[in-house]
Amino acid sequence: MRELDQLLGRYLEHGWPQASQAERDAFDALLDTEDDVLWDWCLGHGRPADPALDAALQALRSLAPR
């Protein structure tokens, strides 16, 4: 999914360099999520139950263009 690729790429460019190892692990875990589920979460349609994944998701969403 092109939009998801752009959002993930933006995180890698702007968030990854200063992310802690725990944040990087959570981001890696997000990558194991099915694209349609991850995209729904990015759109605000639900949230992951795991607090670490939710924090990673919020970091992704904070970098989305407005």
C-alpha positions in Angstrom: 0.0 0.0 0.0 1.6 3.2 -1.2 0.3 5.5 1.5 1.5 3.1 4.3 4.9 2.8 2.6 5.2 6.6 2.6 4.2 6.9 6.3 6.6 4.2 7.3 9.3 5.7 5.3 8.7 9.1 6.9 9.1 7.5 10.3 12.4 5.8 9.3 13.7 9.2 8.1 12.5 11.4 11.0 11.8 9.1 13.9 14.1 6.1 13.7 17.4 7.9 14.2 16.6 9.2 17.7 14.3 6.2 18.7 15.3 4.1 21.7 15.8 0.4 21.2 12.4 -0.3 22.8 10.8 2.1 20.3 12.6 0.4 17.4 11.5 -3.0 18.6 7.9 -1.8 18.8 8.2 -0.4 15.2 9.6 -3.7 14.0 6.6 -5.4 15.6 4.2 -3.1 13.8 5.7 -4.3 10.6 4.5 -7.8 11.3 0.9 -6.4 11.4 -1.3 -7.0 8.3 -1.3 -3.9 6.1 -5.1 -3.5 6.2 -5.1 -3.6 10.0 -2.1 -1.3 10.3 -3.7 1.2 7.9 -7.0 1.1 9.9 -5.0 1.9 13.0 -3.2 4.8 11.3 -6.6 6.2 10.3 -7.8 6.0 13.9 -10.1 3.0 13.4 -9.0 1.1 16.5 -5.7 0.8 18.4 -3.4 -2.1 19.2 -3.9 -3.7 22.6 -0.2 -3.7 23.3 0.9 -0.3 24.8 4.3 -0.4 23.1 2.7 -1.0 19.7 0.2 1.8 20.5 3.1 4.2 21.3 4.8 3.2 18.1 1.6 3.8 16.2 1.2 7.2 17.7 4.8 8.1 16.7 3.9 7.1 13.1 0.7 9.1 13.2 2.4 12.2 14.5 4.6 12.3 11.4 1.6 12.1 9.0 1.2 15.1 6.8 -1.7 17.3 7.7 
